[in-house]
């Protein structure tokens, strides 16, 4: 077989019967996609869309792949994959153009409701109420993301889920998610993106795990203007990865190399790749070479700037559409006239679909525009600013291809102009604008967090209970009992991470649980944070409930891009169409030195909105949060206190059932003079300081926020400030980090400034990372002495006579 290498010799039996009907159907699909790409570019240059990117030059490989993409399979690809989405019937032409125009109606643009730029594909895994669909009835596509190689981590998890569904018999009843693991995860990536670290990490992990994923590399020799010889060793990703190839003695990858214009070889390559991955769970790399990019990278630039005349001539000759047409003619599958008819029919189909999408997109905006113009003119007739308001209405009416921004922006200008007019003459326009604000909140800002009945806010809290003679145990034993109960009651739950399996994690919270529940449920991984998170995201997208451990909080930075660009915005960017309720377990705060004692909470808050952030002060509280999260459908990070695993706690009697309400602070100490708000490891330090301050006549109210996202949903802190009229926000982050976040939430969002008699104060760590040793900790992070002095300084300001200066 041409241009194809395999561990075993291919026989005639592997050659697919390329009947005329199927070949012509593939040609039709290729031409639909090509005309769609050409049309996108024209629409952008006509000003009807902001940006365009397309999959021209990649069509033929994708129709070949589509033959073997079955219901229940998953795709994790990138913005060149329109042909595949068309071919598996999970994207219509009208939906394709609706995304180009950013149509906010989820019925018109089901991938994202206009939130993703064109070429970013997704199927809807969820019903309108947020519950799961039957994923075995869909050819599934996870929501695309733009960053290069960022589609790879979740690809690993999608394939890993098939392994779990096959090998864990306890999951065989979950038939809406899997047919006993008989699903393939199909990944696609551009040749230049294979130079990214994420690609290499995930590729390595896939070989270790032996999971059913087929990775296709669309290789057109360039990464925008940079050629392969500057991207990848040997200028070929398949050559560079040759050491991963399996042999008769060692597991690894099956690696195929095939030309992107060779129809027969492509069809048979994907047939073999599918068979190996689906039946044997062998990971496969398909390196598709000699692809082209006829229109360049995107509408942002021209490839004529960096490609030679000879290269452009070669691309024109080796364009897969040109080659496919020649193949059909040479093999007498169809005549030139028949192909011309297909070409013309698909051109018309694309144009008609584009026009329908444009009319549907503009209809809603036109309605809003007409309403706005009418209201503006009514206001103008009664206003002292008549000419200016009429001019705004006229300018709006004459706009070419207006978008919603033009309508709303004009109305806001009009209301500002009319700010001094009597309320009754502008009331109609104001009412209309308020309605539009609500509509636009739903269109552009909904679903940042779950809105389903399973969201964490709807999980009923259950108090922790203790037996009369409850034993005092190490905190790690409380967690171990909690995880044991979770694994016992729910077969969907599994835990993975470095050292989690055999030794039960570095702090022993999983000690003995691998032996009890098996290696599929409690699993060791290599040192590879990105792929750990990717395994979790992909598995959660397929209905499982993973707990992925990042060994230390500062190691979260390794996976920050995946967490931020994929998981945190997944629910938002699909407008509630997909969810991945992944629980990320880590530990941090105080220990020793520069790396294992950091508390970069501000970094997490700034980059990971969309993921719940739990900051328990002890392991009992953490266990209650894990129980809540397992019942909810939102992703979350739980940061355990690093030096708390061996501190003694009572063992709860209802270890698997009690639940902590997220977003509801806990009052740890009642006080009258000042409110001190904190969380995590700082709780013990603050409580210790409060004891000493009480002896000095200062009554401190101590509040543990428990979670930073969500934050104080019942305004407990505000009620405390109403009583004390003073507040300090304390934590271990850098200045301006989480302490400033808490202050903003309380002072600005809760309007607590109305009740303050002194300026709000933050207490945080130094700007630098903590120095080593106990002395380093003392002089780098807030101590009991620091808390005492900060509180005392505020009280000194209030009553200098009663509280004279310390220094």
C-alpha positions in Angstrom: 0.0 0.0 0.0 1.4 3.4 -1.0 2.9 5.8 1.5 2.0 3.7 4.5 4.0 1.9 7.0 2.7 -0.6 9.6 3.9 -3.2 12.1 2.1 -5.8 10.1 2.1 -6.2 6.3 -1.2 -5.0 4.8 -3.0 -7.5 2.6 -5.7 -7.0 -0.1 -8.3 -7.6 2.6 -7.4 -4.3 4.2 -8.2 -2.4 1.0 -11.6 -0.7 1.2 -14.0 -1.2 -1.6 -13.9 2.2 -3.1 -17.3 2.1 -5.0 -18.3 4.9 -7.3 -21.2 6.1 -5.1 -19.0 6.5 -2.0 -16.2 8.1 -3.9 -18.5 10.7 -5.4 -20.1 11.3 -2.1 -16.7 12.0 -0.7 -15.9 14.3 -3.6 -19.1 16.2 -3.0 -18.2 16.6 0.7 -14.7 17.8 -0.2 -16.2 20.4 -2.6 -18.8 21.6 0.0 -16.0 22.2 2.4 -13.7 23.9 -0.1 -16.4 26.3 -1.2 -17.2 27.0 2.4 -13.6 28.0 3.0 -13.5 30.2 0.0 -16.8 31.9 1.1 -15.6 32.6 4.6 -12.7 34.6 3.2 -15.0 36.6 1.0 -17.4 37.3 3.9 -14.7 38.6 6.1 -13.3 40.9 3.4 -16.8 42.2 2.8 -17.0 43.2 6.4 -19.8 40.8 7.4 -17.5 38.9 9.8 -14.6 39.9 11.9 -12.1 37.1 11.3 -11.9 33.9 9.2 -10.0 30.7 9.5 -10.6 27.6 7.4 -9.7 24.0 6.6 -8.9 24.2 2.9 -6.2 21.8 1.8 -7.1 19.4 4.6 -10.4 18.1 3.1 -9.4 14.7 1.7 -7.8 13.2 4.8 -10.8 14.3 6.8 -13.4 12.6 4.6 -11.3 9.4 4.9 -11.2 9.7 8.7 -14.9 10.4 8.8 -15.7 6.9 7.4 -14.6 5.3 10.6 -15.8 7.9 13.1 -18.6 6.2 14.9 -21.4 7.3 17.2 -20.0 7.4 20.7 -16.5 8.4 19.5 -15.0 11.7 20.5 -13.0 14.3 18.6 -10.4 16.8 20.1 -9.1 18.8 17.3 -8.5 22.3 16.0 -9.8 24.9 13.6 -8.9 23.1 10.4 -11.5 20.3 10.9 -14.6 21.6 9.3 -14.6 18.8 6.6 -14.7 16.2 9.3 -17.5 17.9 11.2 -19.5 18.2 8.0 -18.8 14.6 7.0 -19.8 13.1 10.4 -23.1 15.1 10.1 -22.5 17.1 13.3 -22.2 20.4 11.6 -24.4 21.9 8.9 -23.4 24.6 6.5 -25.9 27.0 8.0 -24.5 26.4 11.5 -21.0 26.8 10.1 -21.8 30.3 8.8 -23.8 31.2 11.9 -20.6 30.8 13.9 -18.8 33.0 11.4 -21.3 35.7 12.1 -21.4 35.1 15.8 -25.1 34.3 16.0 -26.0 34.2 19.7 -29.0 31.8 19.2 -28.0 28.4 20.4 -30.4 26.8 18.0 -28.7 28.5 15.1 -25.1 28.1 16.4 -25.2 25.1 18.8 -21.4 24.9 19.3 -21.2 28.0 21.4 -24.1 30.4 20.8 -21.7 32.8 19.0 -19.0 32.8 21.7 -16.4 31.0 19.6 -14.8 32.3 16.5 -15.4 30.3 13.3 -13.7 27.0 12.9 -14.1 26.1 16.6 -16.4 23.1 16.8 -18.4 21.4 19.6 -21.4 19.1 19.9 -23.8 19.5 22.7 -23.4 16.8 25.4 -26.0 18.3 27.7 -29.7 18.8 27.6 -31.1 22.3 28.1 -31.4 21.6 31.9 -27.7 20.6 32.1 -28.3 16.9 32.4 -26.4 14.5 30.2 -27.6 13.4 26.8 -27.0 9.8 25.6 -23.4 10.4 24.2 -23.6 7.0 22.4 -26.1 8.5 20.0 -23.7 11.4 19.0 -20.5 11.7 17.1 -19.0 13.8 19.8 -16.7 16.8 19.4 -15.2 18.5 22.5 -15.2 22.3 22.4 -12.2 23.5 20.4 -9.7 26.0 21.8 -7.2 28.1 19.9 -3.9 27.8 21.8 -1.5 25.5 19.8 -1.5 21.9 21.0 -3.9 22.7 23.8 -6.4 20.1 22.4 -4.0 17.3 23.3 -4.4 17.0 27.1 -8.2 16.3 27.0 -7.6 13.9 24.0 -5.7 11.7 26.3 -8.5 11.8 28.9 -11.1 11.0 26.3 -9.1 7.9 25.3 -8.3 7.0 28.9 -12.0 6.9 29.6 -12.5 4.2 27.0 -9.8 2.2 28.8 -11.6 2.6 32.1 -15.0 1.8 30.6 -13.6 -1.4 29.1 -11.5 -2.7 32.0 -13.7 -1.6 35.0 -16.7 -3.9 35.0 -18.4 -1.6 37.5 -18.9 0.9 34.7 -20.4 -1.4 32.1 -23.9 -0.3 33.1 -23.3 3.3 32.1 -24.5 2.7 28.5 -25.2 6.3 27.7 -21.5 7.0 28.0 -19.8 3.9 26.6 -20.2 0.6 25.0 -17.7 -1.1 27.3 -14.9 1.1 26.0 -15.4 0.4 22.3 -14.8 4.1 21.4 -11.9 5.9 19.8 -10.7 9.4 20.6 -9.7 11.1 17.4 -7.2 14.0 17.7 -6.0 16.4 15.1 -3.1 18.8 15.2 -1.1 21.0 12.8 2.5 20.0 12.1 4.0 23.1 13.7 2.0 22.6 16.9 3.7 19.2 17.4 6.8 21.2 18.6 4.8 22.3 21.7 5.7 20.6 25.0 2.0 19.6 25.6 2.1 17.5 22.4 5.2 15.6 23.6 4.0 15.1 27.1 0.6 13.8 26.0 2.2 11.6 23.3 4.4 10.0 25.9 1.5 9.4 28.3 -0.6 7.8 25.6 2.2 5.3 24.8 2.5 4.5 28.5 -1.2 4.1 29.1 -2.0 2.3 25.8 -5.3 4.0 25.1 -7.4 4.1 21.9 -6.5 7.5 20.4 -5.7 8.3 16.8 -3.6 11.4 16.4 -3.6 12.9 12.9 -1.0 15.5 12.1 -2.1 17.8 9.2 1.4 18.6 7.8 1.5 21.4 5.2 5.2 22.1 5.9 4.6 25.4 7.6 3.6 27.0 10.9 2.4 30.3 9.5 5.7 31.4 8.0 8.1 29.0 9.7 9.1 25.8 7.9 9.3 22.3 9.3 13.1 22.3 9.5 12.9 25.0 12.1 10.0 23.3 14.0 10.8 19.6 14.5 13.9 17.4 14.6 14.5 15.8 11.2 11.8 18.2 9.8 9.3 15.4 10.3 7.3 14.6 13.4 6.9 10.9 12.5 10.7 10.5 12.0 11.3 12.3 15.3 8.9 10.0 17.1 10.2 6.8 15.6 11.4 5.6 19.0 7.8 5.4 20.1 6.9 2.9 17.4 5.7 -0.4 18.8 7.4 -3.7 17.9 6.8 -7.4 18.6 8.3 -7.1 22.1 7.4 -3.6 23.2 4.2 -1.7 23.4 4.1 1.8 21.8 2.5 3.5 18.9 1.5 2.4 15.5 2.8 5.1 13.1 1.5 5.7 9.6 2.8 8.2 7.1 0.5 9.0 4.2 0.2 11.8 1.7 -2.7 14.2 2.1 -3.7 14.0 -1.6 -3.6 10.1 -1.9 -7.2 9.1 -1.6 -6.9 5.3 -1.6 -4.0 5.4 0.9 -5.8 7.8 3.2 -9.0 5.6 3.3 -7.0 2.4 4.0 -4.7 4.1 6.5 -7.7 5.3 8.6 -9.3 1.9 8.3 -6.3 0.3 9.8 -5.8 3.0 12.4 -9.4 2.6 13.5 -9.2 -1.2 13.8 -6.0 -1.1 15.9 -7.3 1.6 18.2 -10.8 0.4 18.6 -10.2 -3.3 19.0 -6.7 -3.5 20.6 -6.5 0.0 22.3 -3.3 0.7 20.5 -2.6 4.4 20.1 -1.9 5.5 16.6 -0.1 8.4 14.9 -1.2 9.2 11.4 1.3 11.7 9.9 -0.4 13.2 6.8 2.2 14.9 4.7 2.2 17.0 1.5 -0.9 18.9 2.5 -1.5 22.4 1.3 -3.1 25.6 2.5 -4.5 27.3 -0.6 -5.6 30.6 1.1 -2.9 30.8 3.7 -3.2 30.7 7.4 -6.3 32.9 7.8 -7.8 36.2 6.8 -5.1 38.0 8.8 -2.4 37.6 6.2 -1.2 36.3 2.8 1.1 33.3 2.4 2.6 34.9 -0.7 4.7 36.9 1.7 6.8 33.9 2.8 6.3 31.2 0.2 8.4 31.1 -2.9 6.9 31.0 -6.4 8.1 27.4 -6.8 6.4 26.4 -3.5 3.1 28.1 -4.5 3.2 26.3 -7.9 3.9 23.0 -6.1 0.9 23.6 -3.8 -1.4 24.4 -6.7 -0.4 21.1 -8.3 -0.7 19.0 -5.1 -3.9 20.6 -3.8 -6.0 17.6 -2.6 -9.0 18.8 -4.6 -7.0 18.9 -7.8 -5.5 15.5 -7.1 -8.8 13.9 -6.1 -10.5 15.2 -9.2 -7.6 13.7 -11.3 -7.9 10.4 -9.5 -11.6 10.2 -10.3 -11.1 11.0 -13.9 -8.2 8.6 -14.3 -10.1 5.7 -12.8 -13.3 6.4 -14.9 -15.4 6.9 -11.7 -17.1 10.0 -13.2 -16.8 12.2 -16.2 -15.5 15.8 -16.2 -19.1 17.0 -16.8 -20.4 15.1 -13.8 -17.7 16.6 -11.6 -18.4 20.0 -12.9 -22.1 19.5 -12.0 -21.1 18.5 -8.5 -18.8 21.5 -8.3 -21.6 23.9 -9.3 -24.2 22.3 -7.1 -22.0 22.5 -4.0 -21.1 26.1 -4.8 -24.8 27.0 -4.9 -25.5 24.9 -1.8 -22.8 26.8 0.1 -24.1 30.2 -1.1 -27.7 29.4 -0.2 -26.7 28.2 3.3 -24.6 31.3 3.8 -27.5 33.5 2.8 -29.9 31.7 5.1 -27.4 32.0 8.0 -26.9 35.7 7.3 -30.6 36.5 7.1 -31.2 34.6 10.4 -28.4 36.4 12.1 -29.4 39.9 10.9 -33.2 39.4 11.5 -32.9 39.6 15.3 -30.5 42.6 15.1 -32.7 44.3 12.6 -35.7 43.9 14.9 -33.8 45.5 17.8 -32.4 48.2 15.5 -35.9 49.1 14.2 -37.2 49.3 17.8 -34.3 51.4 18.9 -34.6 53.8 16.0 -38.4 54.2 16.7 -37.7 54.9 20.4 -34.9 57.3 19.6 -37.2 59.3 17.3 -40.0 59.4 19.8 -37.6 60.7 22.4 -36.2 63.2 20.0 -39.7 64.7 19.4 -40.0 65.5 23.2 -36.4 66.4 23.9 -34.4 69.6 23.9 -31.6 67.6 22.1 -33.9 66.8 19.2 -31.4 67.3 16.4 -28.7 65.3 18.1 -31.0 62.4 18.9 -32.4 62.3 15.4 -28.9 62.3 14.0 -28.0 59.3 16.2 -31.1 57.5 14.8 -30.3 58.4 11.3 -26.6 57.3 11.6 -27.9 54.0 13.0 -30.3 53.5 10.2 -27.7 54.1 7.5 -25.1 51.7 9.0 -23.9 48.9 6.6 -24.1 45.5 8.3 -24.8 46.8 11.8 -24.2 44.5 14.7 -25.7 44.6 18.2 -22.9 46.7 19.5 -23.9 49.5 17.1 -27.5 49.4 18.4 -26.8 49.3 22.1 -23.9 51.8 21.8 -26.2 54.3 20.1 -28.9 53.9 22.7 -26.4 54.4 25.5 -25.2 57.6 23.8 -28.8 58.8 23.5 -29.5 58.2 27.2 -26.4 60.1 28.1 -27.5 63.0 25.9 -31.0 62.9 27.5 -29.7 62.6 31.1 -31.3 65.9 32.1 -34.6 65.3 30.4 -37.7 64.6 32.5 -38.0 60.9 33.5 -41.3 60.4 31.8 -40.1 61.3 28.3 -37.1 58.8 28.4 -38.8 56.0 30.4 -39.7 53.9 27.3 -36.1 54.0 26.0 -34.7 53.2 29.5 -37.1 50.3 29.9 -36.2 48.9 26.5 -32.5 49.2 27.4 -33.0 47.4 30.7 -34.6 44.5 28.9 -31.7 44.4 26.4 -29.2 44.3 29.3 -30.9 41.2 30.6 -31.0 39.6 27.2 -27.3 40.4 26.5 -26.4 39.0 29.9 -27.8 35.7 28.8 -26.3 36.0 25.3 -22.8 36.9 26.3 -22.2 36.2 30.0 -24.4 33.2 31.1 -23.1 29.8 32.1 -19.8 30.8 33.5 -20.8 28.4 36.2 -23.3 25.6 36.2 -26.9 26.6 36.0 -28.3 23.1 36.4 -30.2 21.5 39.2 -26.9 19.7 40.1 -24.8 22.9 40.7 -23.1 23.1 44.1 -25.5 25.8 45.4 -28.3 23.2 45.2 -26.5 20.5 47.2 -28.0 20.4 50.6 -25.4 20.7 53.3 -25.3 18.1 56.0 -23.6 18.7 59.3 -20.8 16.5 60.5 -21.7 14.1 63.3 -19.5 12.5 65.9 -19.9 9.4 68.0 -19.7 9.9 71.8 -16.2 8.4 71.9 -15.0 9.6 68.5 -11.3 8.8 68.2 -8.8 11.5 67.6 -6.8 10.6 64.4 -4.4 12.2 62.1 -6.1 14.5 59.6 -4.9 12.3 56.7 -7.0 9.4 58.2 -10.1 11.5 57.9 -9.4 12.1 54.3 -8.6 8.5 53.7 -11.9 7.4 55.2 -13.7 10.0 53.0 -12.0 8.8 49.8 -12.6 5.2 50.7 -16.3 5.9 51.1 -16.4 7.8 47.7 -14.7 5.0 45.9 -17.0 2.4 47.5 -20.3 4.0 46.7 -19.6 5.4 43.2 -17.9 3.3 40.4 -17.4 6.5 38.4 -14.9 7.8 40.9 -11.2 7.3 40.4 -8.1 9.0 41.6 -4.8 9.6 39.7 -1.6 11.4 40.4 2.1 11.1 41.2 2.5 8.6 44.1 -1.2 8.3 44.6 -1.4 4.6 44.0 1.1 2.3 45.6 2.1 4.5 48.6 -1.2 6.3 48.8 0.1 9.8 48.0 3.0 11.6 49.7 0.8 12.4 52.7 -0.9 9.0 52.9 -4.5 10.1 52.4 -4.9 7.2 49.9 -2.8 4.7 51.8 -4.1 1.2 51.2 -6.9 2.3 48.9 -5.2 0.9 45.7 -5.0 -2.5 47.3 -8.6 -2.2 48.3 -10.2 -0.8 45.2 -7.7 -1.8 42.4 -5.2 0.0 40.2 -7.9 1.3 37.8 -9.5 3.3 40.7 -6.4 4.6 42.5 -3.6 5.0 40.0 0.0 6.2 39.9 1.1 8.5 37.1 4.4 9.8 35.9 5.6 13.4 36.7 3.4 15.0 34.1 0.9 17.6 35.4 -0.5 18.6 32.1 -1.5 15.1 31.1 -2.8 14.3 34.6 -5.2 17.2 34.2 -5.9 16.2 30.6 -6.8 12.7 31.7 -9.2 14.2 34.2 -10.9 16.7 31.8 -11.4 14.1 29.1 -12.8 11.5 31.5 -15.1 14.0 33.1 -16.4 15.0 29.6 -17.4 11.3 29.3 -19.4 11.0 32.5 -16.8 9.9 34.9 -15.9 11.6 38.2 -12.1 11.9 38.4 -10.0 13.2 41.2 -6.7 14.4 39.8 -3.9 15.2 42.2 -1.3 17.9 41.6 1.2 17.0 44.3 2.0 20.6 45.4 0.2 23.8 44.8 3.1 25.5 42.9 3.1 22.6 40.5 -0.4 23.7 39.4 1.5 26.2 37.2 2.6 23.4 34.9 -1.0 22.8 34.0 -2.2 26.4 34.3 -2.8 26.9 30.5 -4.9 23.7 30.2 -6.9 24.6 33.3 -7.4 28.2 32.1 -7.9 27.9 28.4 -9.9 24.6 28.5 -11.5 23.6 31.8 -12.3 27.0 33.3 -14.1 28.3 30.3 -15.6 25.0 29.0 -19.1 25.5 30.3 -19.1 29.2 29.3 -17.7 28.8 25.8 -20.3 26.1 25.0 -23.1 28.1 26.6 -23.9 25.2 28.8 -23.4 22.6 26.1 -20.6 20.6 27.8 -19.3 20.1 31.4 -16.3 18.4 33.0 -16.9 18.1 36.7 -13.3 17.4 37.5 -12.0 17.6 41.1 -8.4 18.8 41.3 -6.8 17.9 44.6 -3.6 19.7 45.8 -1.9 21.0 48.9 -0.1 24.2 49.8 0.5 27.0 52.2 3.2 26.6 54.8 6.0 24.2 54.7 9.6 25.0 53.9 11.4 27.2 51.4 10.8 28.8 48.0 8.8 26.2 46.2 6.6 24.1 48.4 5.2 26.8 50.6 3.8 29.2 48.1 0.2 30.4 48.1 -0.4 31.8 44.6 -4.1 32.2 45.2 -4.3 35.5 43.3 -2.9 33.8 40.2 -5.5 31.1 40.5 -8.4 33.6 41.1 -7.3 35.7 38.1 -6.8 32.9 35.6 -9.3 30.1 36.6 -12.7 31.8 37.1 -15.1 29.1 36.1 -13.5 26.6 38.5 -14.7 26.5 42.1 -11.9 27.2 44.6 -12.1 25.5 48.0 -9.6 26.4 50.7 -10.3 24.2 53.8 -8.6 24.9 57.1 -8.5 21.2 58.1 -9.1 17.7 56.7 -12.6 17.3 58.1 -13.7 20.5 56.3 -11.9 19.2 53.1 -13.8 15.9 53.4 -17.1 17.7 53.6 -16.2 19.7 50.5 -15.2 16.6 48.5 -18.6 15.0 49.4 -20.4 18.2 48.2 -18.4 18.4 45.0 -19.0 14.8 44.1 -22.7 15.4 44.2 -22.3 18.7 42.1 -21.5 19.0 38.5 -18.8 21.8 38.5 -15.0 21.5 38.3 -13.2 22.5 41.5 -9.8 22.9 43.0 -9.4 21.8 46.7 -6.2 23.1 48.4 -5.5 21.1 51.5 -3.3 22.6 54.2 0.1 21.0 53.8 1.1 20.9 57.4 -2.3 19.6 58.6 -2.1 15.9 57.7 -0.7 14.8 61.0 -2.6 17.2 63.2 -5.3 15.4 65.3 -8.9 15.7 64.4 -12.0 13.8 65.5 -13.1 11.0 63.1 -16.7 11.8 61.9 -19.3 9.2 62.2 -20.9 10.1 58.9 -17.6 10.5 57.0 -19.2 9.7 53.5 -22.3 11.8 53.9 -21.7 15.1 55.6 -21.4 18.0 53.2 -20.0 21.5 53.6 -22.0 24.3 51.9 -19.8 26.0 49.4 -19.8 29.8 49.5 -20.9 30.0 53.1 -18.3 31.3 55.5 -18.0 29.8 59.0 -17.8 31.9 62.2 -14.9 30.5 64.1 -14.9 33.0 67.0 -17.4 35.6 68.1 -16.1 39.1 68.7 -17.2 42.7 69.0 -14.3 45.0 68.1 -13.0 43.9 64.7 -13.7 41.3 62.0 -10.8 39.2 60.8 -11.5 37.3 57.5 -9.2 34.5 56.4 -9.0 30.9 55.3 -6.9 27.7 55.2 -3.7 27.6 57.2 -4.1 31.1 58.4 -7.1 30.1 60.5 -5.0 28.6 63.2 -2.6 31.6 63.3 -5.5 34.1 63.5 -7.3 32.1 66.2 -4.1 32.0 68.2 -3.7 35.8 67.8 -7.3 36.3 68.8 -6.7 34.5 72.1 -3.8 36.8 72.9 -5.6 39.9 71.9 -8.6 38.9 74.1 -6.2 39.1 77.1 -5.4 42.7 76.0 -9.0 43.6 75.9 -9.6 43.3 72.2 -12.5 41.1 71.0 -11.8 39.7 67.5 -14.5 38.0 65.4 -12.8 35.4 63.2 -14.4 34.3 59.9 -13.2 31.4 57.7 -14.5 32.0 54.2 -14.1 28.3 53.4 -14.3 28.9 49.6 -13.0 31.8 47.5 -15.2 30.8 44.5 -18.1 31.0 45.4 -17.5 33.7 47.9 -19.8 34.5 50.9 -23.1 34.1 49.0 -25.1 35.0 52.2 -23.0 38.1 53.1 -22.0 36.7 56.4 -18.9 39.0 56.5 -21.1 42.1 55.9 -23.2 41.2 58.9 -20.1 40.9 61.0 -18.8 44.3 59.8 -22.1 45.9 60.6 -21.4 44.9 64.2 -17.7 45.5 64.5 -17.2 48.4 62.0 -13.6 47.3 61.4 -12.2 44.6 59.1 -8.9 42.9 58.2 -8.5 40.5 55.4 -5.6 38.1 56.0 -3.9 35.4 54.0 -0.6 34.0 52.8 -0.7 35.3 49.2 1.4 38.2 47.9 0.2 41.7 48.6 -2.7 42.5 46.3 -3.5 38.9 45.8 -6.3 37.0 47.5 -6.5 39.5 50.4 -7.3 42.2 47.9 -9.8 39.9 46.2 -11.6 39.3 49.4 -11.6 43.1 50.2 -13.1 43.8 46.8 -15.8 41.2 47.2 -16.8 42.6 50.6 -16.2 46.3 50.4 -17.4 46.8 46.8 -19.8 44.0 46.1 -21.4 43.9 49.6 -21.1 47.6 50.1 -19.5 47.1 53.5 -17.8 50.5 53.3 -21.1 52.1 54.6 -20.4 50.5 58.0 -16.7 51.0 58.5 -15.2 53.3 61.1 -11.6 52.6 60.0 -10.1 51.9 56.6 -10.2 48.2 55.6 -6.8 46.5 55.9 -5.1 43.5 54.3 -2.4 41.4 55.9 -0.5 39.2 53.4 2.9 37.6 52.9 5.9 39.5 51.5 6.3 40.0 47.7 9.0 37.4 47.5 8.7 33.7 47.9 9.2 32.5 51.5 12.8 31.9 52.6 13.9 28.5 53.9 13.7 27.4 57.6 11.5 28.4 60.4 13.1 31.8 60.4 12.4 32.2 56.7 8.8 31.3 57.3 8.5 33.8 60.2 9.9 36.7 58.3 8.2 35.9 54.9 4.7 35.0 55.9 2.2 36.4 58.4 2.8 35.2 61.9 0.7 35.4 65.0 2.8 38.5 66.0 1.9 40.2 62.7 -1.8 39.6 63.2 -1.7 40.9 66.8 0.2 44.1 65.7 -2.1 44.7 62.7 -5.2 44.4 64.9 -3.7 46.5 67.7 -2.8 49.3 65.3 -6.4 49.7 64.2 -7.6 49.7 67.8 -4.9 52.2 68.7 -6.3 54.5 66.1 -9.8 54.2 67.5 -8.7 54.7 71.1 -5.1 55.8 71.6 -5.5 56.2 75.3 -6.8 52.6 75.9 -4.4 51.1 73.4 -1.2 53.1 73.5 1.4 52.5 70.8 3.6 49.4 70.9 6.6 50.9 69.3 
